[in-house]
Amino acid sequence: MDSERIITRLRAEGYEIARKHDGADLVVVNKFGKQEALGEGLRDEIAKAAMAGLPVLLAVRLDFLPAWRAFVGEDWAELAADADTVERWAIDATRLAA
């Protein structure tokens, strides 16, 4: 799945891309990986966005799923790693957040 494709589609829908989550409708993070599992990396930013009630889109490798589940609990949805499914989720999530 290509995050650039999702961003391109969101721009086509009229959304702007920003580096901060303030005022955002959706937060896209490249991945929840080793650094985040260790409590570092973008973990704080992911938490802030989620606590603000923003939908967060990111990839989690299978070996990091236990750390992800420990971090977020049960309030998340797994998507098929298929661009159309992810794009549809992102568009729907932004419409619900708006």
N, C-alpha and C positions, 0 to 999 in steps of 0.2 A: 504494500500500500504506500502511496506517495503523498506525503503531507502537502507538497507543492500543488498537487492536483486538487486537494480539498481547498486550499487557500485560494487557488484560481477560481474555483467554483463559487466560493463564498464572495469573492470580489465581484463576480458576475451577477450575484444576487443582490449586490449593493452594499455589502458589508465592508468595513475598513479593517485593515490589519494594524495592530498596535503591539508594542513590546511589553506593555503593562496591562494588568487585568482590570484596572480601574475603569468602570464604564463598559466593560466588555459583555458580550452576549454568550461567548464561548471561549474557552481557553484550550489551545492546542499545544501539547508538550511532546517533544520527540519520543521520549520513553521514560519509564520508571525502571531504572537499572541498578547497577551495583552501588553507585554513590547514594542514590535515594534509599535503597534498602539499608544502607549504613547510617541513615539519618542526615545525609549531606546532599550535595547537588541541588536539584530544584525542589526538594521535598517541602521546604517551607512555602515556596510559591504555590505548589500544588495544593497544600493544606489551606492556604489563604483563599485561593480561588474556590475550593470546595466549601469552605466555611461561609463564603459570601453567597453561596447558593448557585454558583456558576457551573454549567456543564463543563467537564474537563475531558478532553479526548487525548489519550496517550496509548502507547504500546507497552505491553508487559510480557517479557519472555516467560515461558513456563517455569523456569527455575527460579524466577523472582515472584511468582504468584503467591507463595506463602508470606513473603514480606509485604506484598501489596495488600493481601487480605488482612494482615495484622495492622497495617496502616489505616485502611479505610473501612474495615468491617464488611458489612453485607450490602452497603448502599452503592452498588456499581453494577454495570451490565457488561457482559462480554459480547463483543461483536465479531462476526465472521471477518477474517482478514481478507476482505474483498472490497475493492475501492467503491463500488456502487453502494454496498451496504453502509459503509462508513460515511460516504457523502450524504446519503439519505438521512442517517442519524444526525449528522452535523447540521444539516439544513433544518430538520425538525427541531433539534435542540435549540437552535438560535431563534426559531419562530416562537417556541414556548417561552424562552427567556425574555423576548422583546416585549 
